[in-house]
């Protein structure tokens, strides 16, 4: 690491699971880049994606808002971008959107003219594209603005993100791992059945969850490959630590390995630490798995990628197992470590065991404890 340069941490993750870690890292003397999935197929993103055939922006917007929160940005632009439409009557949601798009919302009325004009331009671009029958209910204004910027800037999501960051005065970087639209995630279960779509994989029913996931795949439009975002490859070149998780293992973390060029870019950066953060709890995707088994699955998928070397990670952060029996929070058991010592030795992954659970939120990570551990692992 060059003298006088802040260490650069690149964090591959999804949405809410890594929020506390993201916030805690922003209090450290580091540069932070978030890499998020581009295959979100649920919620507000699904409706926009299906209506316009564009890249899903939900995870991007959520990560940008986390950056804004951690950087202490709480101005009117951030408030607008963090707003969500009513989930009540469809007509009420349409009326609410019009307040924003026509500049009559109080937050917009008191905004500096240049900022207001940019936001109104993107909202009107979005409204013109989606047509009269779009259902605005429970939609995110930030998603609408970011999608409008995407459309206004020739479908260049990186430019749209740059403009969005400037509007909100966000310093941290957020990039989707690919700029390709129409990317779909699928999973094959252990019984050979196939589940299509990120939103279905992450919400497996009880029977499918018990069966378990055998493999995952990413496919672009018409079955094409999924190329890496050039901004992501540039970020990986300068990274001092490349971190995976916490987050949904099969839908938010592992699929990044399948984006063409990402594994090879990580391998080329020979000095960066590669760190996997173990989840606190099992979930519908990982019921019955333990951390050691998840590392084996990740290593197997990693080795299938072009340019892969022997190991995906140099370190793993594992929560200290305090009890010799299974314990649950709600419907899900804590994620056990399993044969972590043996698997770590075989894969060449150093174990970092700590008490990473939030003392006030059972089953969630203590962001500060995780950030402290990550900081201690940065190269000298």
N, C-alpha and C positions, 0 to 999 in steps of 0.2 A: 504494500500500500504506500503510495507516494506521500512524502512528508507534507503535512499541512492539509491533506485532502481528507474530507469526511468519509468514513467507510460507507460503502454502498450495499444495502441489503435489498435483494429482489425476493419478493414474497409471492409464491404461487398459491392461490387460494380461491375460495368462492365468495360467499357473502357474509353472513352473520357470524359464523363460527370463529373467524379470526379477527373479529372487530376489536376485542379488548387488546389483543396482541398488537394490531395496527396502531391503536391509540397510544399504547404504552411506548412503542418504538418511536413515535413522533416526539416524545419527551426526551429522547436520547440524542446525542450528537452524531446522528447518522443521516444519510440520504436514503429515502425509502421509495421503492417502486413496487406497485402491486400489479400482478398479472392475473387477470380474471378469465373465466370461461366465456366462450362466444357461442355456446350451444344451449343456452337457457331456453326452454320451450314451455314454460308455465307462466301463470299470472298475467300481469299487464304486458310483459314482454311478448308473450305468446300472441296476444291479440294484435299488437303492432306488427310483429313479425309476419303473421298470417295475412294481415291487411295490405302490407306494403312490400313484403318479400325482402326485408332488410335485415341487417345484423341485429341480434338481440342486444339491447342496451341496458337491461335491468341491473345486471351485476356491475357493469361499468359505473352507472350512476350511483349505485349504493356504495361502491368503494370510494368514489369521488366525494360523496357526502361524509363518509367516515374520515377521509383526509381533512375535509373542511372542519369537522368537529374537533379533531385532534389538533389542528393548527389554530383553533380559537376563532374561526371565521363564523360569525353569526349575524351577518348583515342581511339586508332585505333580499338580495339576490339568492343567498343560500336558503333563506326561509321560503322563497318561491320555489326553488328547485327541490326542496324537501317536502313540499305540499302534496297532498293526495286528494283526489276528487271524492265526493260523497259516494257511498255505496248504496244510497237509497234509490229514489225514482230516477229512471234514465233521463227524463226531461230535466230534473234538477241538476244532474251532473253536466248535461249539455249547457245549461244556463251558467253553471259555475265556471266551466271552461271558457265561455264567452267573456266573462268578467276579466279573465287573464288575457285572452287573445285580443280583446279590444282595449286593453289598457285601463279598464275601469276598476280593477282590484286596488284597494288602498295601498298595498305594498308596492304596486307598480306606479301608482299616481305620485307617490312621494320620492320615487327613484330618480337618480340623475338621468337626464334625457338620453345620453349615449347608451347607457346600460339598458334603459327601458326600450329604446328603439331596437337594439340587437335582440332582446328577448322576444319582443312582439314580432319581429321579422321571422324568427325561427318558429314561433307558435303558429303564425299565419301560413308559413310554408308547410308545416305539419297538417294544419286543418285543410288546406287545399289538396293535399295528397290523399288524405284518408276518406274524404267524401262525407256525405250527409248522414249516413247510417251508422257511423262508428259509435260504439258503446264506450262512453268515457268513464263509466262507473268504476270507482276504486282505482282509477288510473293515476299514475305519478306525473305531475307537472314536469318534474325533472326529466323523466323519460320522453315526454312530448318535446321538450326543448332540445334535448340531445339528439333525438331522431330528426327534428326539424333542421338542426345544424348539419347533421349527416347528409340530409337531402340537399341542403343549400350549398354545401361544399363538395358537390359532385360525387357524393357517396364515399367520401374519404373520411373514415371514422377517426383517424389520427388527427386530422385537422379539426374535426368537430370536437374532439376531446380537448385539444389545445385551446380552442375558443371558449369552451365550457369552463376550463380551469381559469382562464383569464377573467371571465365574467365573475366567478366566485372567489377570485384571488387565492387559488389553491397552489401551493408550491410543489407538493408531492406528485409523483407520476402514477398514472393508472393506464394500463394498456390491455386490450383483449389479446389473447395469445395468437389469434389469427384475425385478419381483416376480412376473410371470406364470409359471405352471407350464405344462408341455407345449410349451415353445418348441423348435422344431427348426430346424437349419441345413441347407441344401442348397447344392450347387454345380452349375453347368453347365460342362462341359468345352468346349474349343475345337472338338471334333467334334460338339457338340450333345447328348452323353449327359449324364445327370443322376446325381449321387451324393447320396444321402440320409443325413443324420446326421453330426454333428461328428466322431465317432470314425472314420468311413469317409473323410471328406474329409482329415483330418490324416494318414491312413495309406494314401494312394493307392498302388495297385500300380505297378510300373515303367512299364507301358504308359500308364496314366492320368496318371502323373506327367509323362511325356514329352509327352503331349498338352497338358497345362496347363489351368488354370482360366480360364474366360471371365467368369463372373459368380457371385455368391452371393445367397442369399435367406434371410430369417428368416420363420417363420410361427408364430403362436400356435395354441392348441388350436382345431380345426375351421377352420383357415385364417384366424383372426382376426389383427389387427395386434398388434404387440408394444409396449406402452406403457412409457415410462421409469419407473424407480423414482424416487419423489419425493425420496428421500434423495440420489440422484445429482444431480438437478437443483439441489437446494440446495447441494451441494458445488461444483458448477460455477459457481454465482453468486459464491462467495467465492474461487475459485481465482486464484492468481497465475501458475501455469504448468499447462497441461493437456498431459500427455505420453502419447504412444501408443507402446507397445512397450518393450523388444524382446519378441518373441513370434511365434507362428504367425500369419502375415499374414492369411490368408483365414479362419481359424477363431477366433482370439483377439483380433485387432486391428480389422480392417475391419468385422466384423459390428456393432460398437457404433454405427456410423453409421446402421444400419438400424433401431435402436430409436427409436420415435417420440418426438420431443421433445429428443433429445440434441444433434443438430447445431444446432438452433435455440437451445438453451441455451448452447452454446459460443459461437455468434455473438453473443449478447446480452452476453457478457462481453468488452467491447471492449479491456480493458487486459491480459488474460492472454496470455502467450506460448503458442503451440500448437507443440509440439515432437514430431517424429517421430524415433525412434531406429532407425536401420537395423540389421537383423540382421547377425550376423557371417558366417553360412553360409547357403547355399541349403538347402532342405529338400524334402520330397516335394510340398509345396504350391507351391513357388516355383522349382522346377528350371528353369534357363534364363533366369530373370528377373534383372535388375540393379536397383539401388536407384532409378535414375532412372525406370525403367519402373514400379516399384512406386508411386512418387509420382504418376505419371500415372494409374494405376489408382485410387489413393485419391482423387485429385481428381475423377475422373469419377464415382465412386460418391457422393462428397460433394455434388456439384452436383445430383444427382437427388433430394436430400432437401429437404423443406419447410423454408424459412427459411435455406437455405445461402447463403453469400456466395461470393466469387470463389475463395478458397483455403482448404484445410483446415489448413495449417500455416504458421507464420511462420518456423520453423527446422527443419533436419534435421541430425542428428548422423550423420556418415559416417566409417567407419574409413579411415584413410590407406592407399591402395593402394601397397604397397611394391614389387611385382613386376609386370612387363609381361606376365606369362603366368598361366594359370589354375593354382591350387594347391588341393588338397583336404585335408580332415580326414575320415578314414573315407570313407564313400560320397558325401559332399557337398562341392562346391566352395565356396570363399569367395564371398560375395556381392560382385560387382563394383559399382562406382559408375556405370558407363555414362556417358551424356551428362549427368551431374549438373549441370554448370555451366550448360548450355543450358536444361535442364528447370527448374532452380531459378530462373533468370532469368525464364523465361516464366511460371512459376506464382507468382512473387514470394516464393520461399522462400529464406531465407538459409542458406548452407551453413556448417556447423561441422565442419571436418575435424580429426580427432585420432587418436591411437593408442589405441583403445578395447579392444583385445584383452587379455585376461588373460595376463600373461607366463608363468603357471604352468599354465594350462588352455587349450590351443590350441582355437580356434574358439568360445570363450566370452567374454563381456564382462567387462572389469575394472570392477566395480561402482563402485569409488571414482573412477576416471577419468570414468565417465559421470555420477556424482553431482556431481563438481566442475564438469563442463561445464554441467549443468543449473542448478546454483547460480549460475554466472556469467551465465546468461541471464535470471534473475529480474528483473522490473521494479524500478527504483529506488524 
